[in-house]
Structures are given as structure tokens and as C-alpha cells.
Amino acid sequence: MTKAPAMIGVDWGTSNFRAWLMDAAAQPIDSVTSHEGLLKVPRRDFSAALNRACGSWLDRWPALPILMCGMVGSRQGCREAAYLKGDAGAGDLAGATLAITPSPWDVRIVPGVQSVSYDGSQDVMRGEETQIIGAVAMGAPKDGLVCMPGTHSKWVELRDGRIISITTFLTGELFALLRGNSILTGLIEAEGEVASDVGARAFQLGLRMGQDGGALAHKLFSIRARALTGTGSGATAEMLSGLLIGSEIATLHPELADKEIVLIASEGISDRYRTALQQRGIEALSVNGDEACRAGLSAIAREVPEWKVAA
Amino acid sequence: MTKAPAMIGVDWGTSNFRAWLMDAAAQPIDSVTSHEGLLKVPRRDFSAALNRACGSWLDRWPALPILMCGMVGSRQGCREAAYLKGDAGAGDLAGATLAITPSPWDVRIVPGVQSVSYDGSQDVMRGEETQIIGAVAMGAPKDGLVCMPGTHSKWVELRDGRIISITTFLTGELFALLRGNSILTGLIEAEGEVASDVGARAFQLGLRMGQDGGALAHKLFSIRARALTGTGSGATAEMLSGLLIGSEIATLHPELADKEIVLIASEGISDRYRTALQQRGIEALSVNGDEACRAGLSAIAREVPEWKVAA
């Protein structure tokens, strides 16, 4: 006998779709993943896509609250949910969810968040806010810094469980561009598979290159110059990864000193950031990104005034 | 009646070929340009390619000294000319030219230069050394900094007309990658052609964003975040250009204060760097890149011990 379902949570990005049937305590009863990301939905018929993925749940429990997060709330998505400005906690996000009407179901979208970056510029997120709320619901510190590595790495400052600052780095996107289409690409292809100890040393070397936080465009050429002058690392992609992550962490370093750091990520990338932080003498707590997303959807759904998700 | 030819100078890169028939005073008598760059030479038969481009000169004056610079001396080129290490002036480069034998003609290649960067790393150039020697031959200061904007921007310190330090930035390559294949590409395409005053303001704004020299990966995302939050410049490509050039100049800024700056570049890119330097209160001298290359080939050829190029 399964537990009673209390809601459906959906993380819908540009390339992937994930959904969970959950009980009132955020425990998954069933789950679905598909590659029908937003950009792949025929005729932008998002209701049909949702029904394709979750039809068996929807047929049986058509009145369940459905909470969606991620790019589904962007201009490219189902309906644009304006960024929530200012401090954002679970209650603020719940109150700002966008109801999708007309719809055969009771669907809401979590808005993205707009906040100020460490350097005073405006910064944004969409989807990550839900993971952060989830991490706090799972017991992560309510005050400190959250690091969310990825295509666009985000460092988020929390105070009393609310998002008060966002700083995004193009780290993962730069890595992919430079690995695949730059003056470094030929080197990387020529090196092929590298031994893990060679890779680890090259990553460490890259971290040290990045640790003063400056002159990234010069250091990128430096990787090439090393190979041309016979002092290459033999693992250019690892060195590049280290340089980009090291440069990112260097920027935040003055902020890191006295704060608790929580890493929300999948395992592979989480290890790289853990290594980079350890090189600075910092130990981070880790939270799995998928679990955080599910926990966040549940925590926000429980605070939506129009819903009664809590047990 | 034309002047007597004293040499042939060739600038042979991966995508283009240029050659000049010159008199002993570096004045061009005739010139040739073609798109037969090194990577496009069939069966890597460089003699045949040289003959296709310059056959009419070679038939008439088969014994003329031929001096080539650029990637023709790299591993991808005609013959690898090892980097000249240490201070490099016209005489050093002339003494280190690599004679191509066997050859139907009297051909030498100018070596590239390896030197130390401002941050202590090893850096390299191949082709630019000839332009620098040429700029000095044309009257540019023998002591100071030379800025050579481009795909790989170079800042070169000169002492008594010799290259003593090289710092390369991936600026132009990053610009092309980010304009064409990044999160900024959609914005740039949607903006289309922008008015020149809008472009100029966006470029200035980018320069200011870059002027502290740090956190490039964050500032790149910032350009995107501005557009998403309604404070975009309307000219994303110009802002990106300003950010990258501003970041480059910020790195060198402590070095710039008391030095004469010479810009060696084509006109379009030279204007951008001139604007960027002016924002720092620095006026640069300009030297045309093509003229500098020709003058450099002549100046180096005149010091090749085996040749008698001087009048």
C-alpha cells in the first residue's frame, strides 16, 4: 500500500523534464524523467507534454496540486513568471507562484529570483531557488553561502533561509566553448584520454593559476603557451577546468572566510568544487541536486496559500 | 623606371599570404596577396605555392633574398623555426633566421620569440616580432609597450628596441566564441544592426565593467542578466567587446602608467583600443600593421649575415 500522494513536483528545463509524485512529507511515491525539454515540445503544447509524461498520475488524481520550477517559467517556457525581487524564502516564493489558467489541472509555476550580486550588478536565477529552499528544508544552514556549479555557476547568499544575493559565473559554458572550439581544442584532442593522476595534477595546477582571480584571457593563452614551450600539463582539459573553477572561487574568496558553504550539485562536478575549496582550506557541506529540487518543490507547495499540501 | 629590387618579404599565416617586392630602403615595388594560407596549400607543397604567388618576380630575379615571417615557421608551416629565447632585436632575429634548404631560391624564415609574461609565465609570438622590429624601424619608441590587438592580443615590452616581455590575451578569440555560440548569441542576433551612438555607449559601459580586471566569467553573465532584467545596453556585442578589451587593459594598467604605448593594428580594432586607453587617460601612437610587417622584414633582412640587402 503506497502513501497518499499530496502533490506533483516538476522540474522542467530547456532540455529535460523530471517529475515526482510526492506525499505530504516530500517523499517520492513515483517519478518520471524524459528528454522532452521545453525546446522540444511540439507546437509549444505544454499541457499535452505534461500529460504524456504524467498522464497515469493525472488520470488517477486529477485534482492534485502541481508545482513546476525551472525554465518552464521563462519567456521560452509555458508562461513567463516574473522574477521575484528582494529577499526570497519559501513563503515569498509560494506567494508569488503563477497559476496557469485555463488548465485541466491545478498547476502553478515557481518564479525565478532577481537579486544583487557581490559587485552590485543585478543577477538572476530560475530553478536554483527551488533547490536552495529544498536544501534548507533538508537541514542545510539557513545562513551562509550556497554554491551551485554548472553551465552557469551560482553563488547564493542566504540569511535566515532567504536568498539575499546571487552571483553567477559563466564557468561551465566557457569550459564547453573553450574545450570544443578554441585554440586549446587541438591540444585536448591530441592528448585523448589522460591518466587520472596526470589529470588530477593538471586540475590542481589550473586551480593555482586561477587563484588570484585576474587576467583570465591571458591565463587561457598561457595554457597554450605552456604546451608550445614544452611545459604543458598533458591534461589540458583538466587544467582548463581548474583555471575556470579557481578563478570563480578566487572572486568569492573574501566572502568565503567565515561562512558555511553548501554545495548543491551532482557528484562529478561537486567533487571538483570540493577539491577547489579544500585548496583554500574550506570544507563544504554537500547536498544532492535532485533531492534538493524535490524537497524545495514540496516546501514551497506547502506554503502556497491556495493549497493544502501539508499533512 | 622602377627602383632595383633588393628582396622579397613574405608574411605567411594560416589563412592568408602576402608578399612584397622591396627595394633596399623597404619601399614596396610590387605586392601580392592571396588566400592561400598555410592550411590551404595542396599537399603542403610550399615551394609550389610560393611560385604560384610570386612566380613573375622569381623568374626575373631568381637570386633575390626571400624572408618569410608568421606561422610559416610553425609546426603547421613550411619548416619549424624554434622560438628565439631571451631579448630579441633585429640582429638577434636575423642571426636566428632558418635557411630553407634544399630550395630553388634563397629563402629564410624569421623565428618566433619566447619570453616571460608580466606574471612570470612563458609566452610566445610568431609573426608579431617582425611587426615590432618594423615599427621601431619606422620611428616608434625603442623603449615602452607595444599593443597588438587581435585574435590573440599581445602586449610586448621593449627595451632599447629589443623584445623583453610578452603577454598574450585570448581577447579576440573569446569575443568570436561568445558572440557566435553562447548565451549572448540570441540577444546579439535579436538586436541586429545597432545605431552607432547606442553601440558606442554600450562599448564604453563594457570598458567600465572590465576596468577592475576581475571576475570575467561573472561579468559575462552580467551582460545577459542586464538584458533579462530590462537594463540591457541594446548593443550586446559592443558591450562584450568593451568588457573583454577593458579587462585586458586593466591587467596591464600598473605597467602602462609611465610608458609610451604603441598600437600596431588595422584601423577598426585600433580605434577600439585607442578609446579604451583614452578612458584611462593614455594616448597611444598608432602604426599600421601591414607597413610595420614590411618594414620589419626589411630591417631583419638587412642584418642577415649571409645577405647583402642594404644599399
Interface residues (C-beta under 8 A of the other chain):
Chain A: Y83 Q114 S117 D119 S121 Q122 D123 V124 H152 S153 T167 T168 F169 L170 T171 E173 L174 L177 L178 N181 S182 I183 G213 G214 A215 L216 A217 H218 L220 F221 S222 A225 R226 L228 T229 T231 L244 S247 E248 T251
Chain B: Y83 Q114 S117 D119 S121 Q122 D123 V124 H152 S153 T167 T168 F169 L170 T171 E173 L174 L177 L178 N181 S182 I183 G213 G214 A215 L216 A217 H218 L220 F221 S222 A225 R226 L228 T229 T231 L244 S247 E248 T251
